[in-house]
Amino acid sequence: MEPRSSKRPAETDGDVIRPPAAGMAAGPHSTMTQDDPECDVIVADARWHSAVPGLAALVRRTARAAWAGEEPAPVTIALDNDRTIRRLNARHRDRNKPTNVLTFDYPDGMPGGDIMIALETVRREAQAAGRPIRHHLMHLIVHGILHLRGHDHHQAGEARRMEMEEARILGRLSVPNPWKFRPGSPSGRMEDAQ
């Protein structure tokens, strides 16, 4: 998982699935309520639909849980592939390789942002960790939204607080703690398997 960027990615082609509430404006200027944060889901790689049944509903439910207890902000979650994420990672972070998730704040301090997630990387990491892809996707959505909420993981203390918040939110969604110690890995941590 990677730190957020203050740059916003270019428009992404793909299927755009709008929030179900009629009359909600799209984009960072929308008004939301605690119970219905605005979450646009862009499925830019159709393989996501077969990888995760009930995709749009799962993404929105996860986003809603990640904003719980906080003032929600509009978010666009783009489900894409390694090629696109590698290109964005190179452009915005000077790292010419794919990563599982990129988070982009909206410009000028506007609340919310964009979260980009790479299918192939998510599949590989989920398989290596022995977790369902849907659980790993949910973890990455929570991770991205926590970045938008101001969390980071550059220092050990920050990382631990972020991991604990991820585990708490995922627990409310009945997803096992991805940071729980696991016998057999060198440090006992789940990420050693990834």
C-alpha positions in Angstrom: 0.0 0.0 0.0 1.4 3.3 -1.0 1.2 6.8 0.4 -1.2 9.3 -1.1 -0.4 11.9 -3.6 -1.6 15.5 -3.9 -1.9 15.0 -7.6 -5.1 13.8 -9.2 -5.0 11.2 -12.0 -6.4 11.9 -15.5 -9.9 10.7 -16.3 -10.1 6.9 -16.6 -12.2 5.2 -19.3 -14.5 2.4 -18.2 -17.9 1.6 -16.7 -19.1 4.4 -14.4 -21.6 3.2 -11.8 -23.2 6.2 -10.1 -24.6 6.3 -6.6 -28.2 5.1 -6.4 -29.6 8.2 -4.7 -31.4 10.4 -7.4 -30.2 13.9 -7.7 -26.8 13.5 -6.1 -24.2 15.5 -8.0 -21.0 13.7 -9.0 -17.6 15.1 -8.0 -16.0 16.8 -5.0 -18.7 19.5 -4.6 -21.5 17.2 -3.6 -23.4 17.3 -0.3 -23.5 14.0 1.5 -25.0 12.6 4.7 -23.3 10.3 7.2 -25.5 7.4 6.1 -24.9 7.9 2.3 -21.4 9.1 1.5 -21.0 9.7 -2.2 -19.0 7.0 -3.8 -18.6 6.7 -7.5 -17.3 3.3 -8.7 -15.4 3.1 -12.0 -14.8 -0.4 -13.3 -12.2 0.3 -15.9 -11.2 -3.3 -16.2 -14.2 -5.6 -16.7 -12.4 -8.6 -15.2 -13.2 -7.1 -11.8 -16.8 -8.1 -12.3 -16.0 -11.8 -12.4 -13.3 -11.6 -9.7 -15.7 -10.0 -7.2 -19.4 -10.7 -7.4 -21.6 -7.9 -6.3 -18.7 -5.5 -6.9 -20.4 -2.0 -6.8 -22.4 -2.8 -3.7 -19.4 -4.2 -1.9 -17.3 -1.2 -2.7 -19.9 1.3 -1.5 -20.6 -0.7 1.7 -16.9 -0.8 2.4 -16.5 3.0 1.7 -19.5 3.7 4.0 -17.9 1.7 6.8 -14.6 3.5 6.4 -16.2 6.9 6.8 -18.3 5.9 9.8 -17.8 8.3 12.7 -16.2 10.9 10.4 -17.5 13.6 8.2 -17.7 11.7 4.9 -16.3 13.2 1.7 -16.9 12.3 -1.9 -14.7 9.5 -3.3 -14.2 7.9 -6.6 -12.9 4.3 -6.5 -11.5 3.2 -9.8 -10.9 -0.5 -10.3 -8.3 -0.9 -13.0 -5.3 -3.1 -13.9 -1.5 -3.2 -13.3 -0.7 -1.5 -16.6 -2.7 1.6 -15.7 -1.6 1.7 -12.1 2.0 1.3 -13.1 1.7 4.3 -15.5 0.1 6.4 -12.8 2.7 5.3 -10.2 5.5 6.3 -12.6 3.9 9.6 -13.4 3.0 10.7 -9.9 5.5 8.9 -7.7 8.4 8.2 -10.0 8.1 4.4 -9.4 7.7 2.6 -12.7 6.0 -0.5 -11.3 2.4 -1.5 -10.4 1.2 -1.2 -6.8 -2.0 -2.4 -5.2 -3.6 1.0 -4.4 -3.0 4.7 -5.1 -4.8 7.5 -3.3 -5.1 11.0 -4.7 -6.4 13.9 -2.7 -8.7 16.4 -4.5 -6.8 19.7 -5.3 -6.8 22.8 -3.2 -7.8 21.1 0.1 -11.2 20.0 -1.2 -12.4 17.0 0.8 -12.4 13.5 -0.7 -10.3 12.1 -3.5 -9.7 9.2 -5.9 -8.6 5.7 -5.1 -7.1 3.5 -7.8 -6.8 -0.2 -7.3 -4.9 -2.7 -9.6 -6.6 -6.1 -10.2 -3.6 -8.3 -11.0 -1.6 -7.0 -7.9 -4.7 -7.5 -5.7 -5.1 -11.0 -7.0 -1.5 -11.9 -6.4 -1.4 -10.5 -2.9 -4.7 -12.1 -1.9 -3.5 -15.5 -3.2 -0.2 -15.2 -1.4 -1.9 -14.3 1.8 -4.5 -17.0 1.5 -7.3 -14.5 1.6 -10.4 -14.0 -0.6 -9.8 -11.3 -3.2 -13.0 -9.5 -1.9 -11.5 -9.2 1.6 -8.2 -7.8 0.2 -10.2 -5.4 -2.0 -12.1 -4.2 1.0 -8.9 -3.8 3.0 -7.4 -1.6 0.2 -10.6 0.5 0.0 -10.4 1.1 3.8 -6.7 1.9 3.5 -7.3 4.4 0.7 -10.1 6.2 2.6 -8.0 6.3 5.8 -5.4 8.2 3.7 -8.2 10.6 2.6 -9.1 11.0 6.3 -5.5 12.0 7.1 -3.9 8.8 8.2 -0.4 7.8 7.0 2.2 5.1 7.6 5.6 6.7 7.2 6.5 6.3 10.8 6.1 3.1 12.9 3.6 4.7 15.3 1.5 6.1 12.5 1.6 2.8 10.7 0.5 0.9 13.8 -2.4 3.4 14.4 -3.5 3.0 10.8 -3.3 -0.8 10.9 -5.4 -0.8 14.1 -8.0 1.4 12.5 -8.1 -0.8 9.4 -8.6 -3.9 11.5 -11.4 -2.2 13.5 -13.3 -1.1 10.4 -12.8 -4.5 8.6 -14.0 -6.2 11.7 -17.3 -4.4 11.5 -17.5 -5.7 8.0 -16.8 -9.3 9.2 -13.4 -9.3 7.4 -10.6 -11.0 9.4 -7.8 -8.7 10.6 -5.2 -8.6 7.8 -2.5 -7.6 10.4 -3.1 -10.5 12.8 -0.1 -12.6 13.5 0.1 -15.7 11.4 2.2 -18.8 12.2 4.7 -19.8 9.6 5.7 -16.4 8.2 9.1 -15.1 9.4 7.7 -12.4 11.6 4.3 -13.9 12.0 2.8 -11.0 10.1 0.3 -11.4 7.2 2.3 -9.0 4.9 5.2 -11.5 4.9 3.1 -13.7 2.8 2.5 -11.0 0.2 
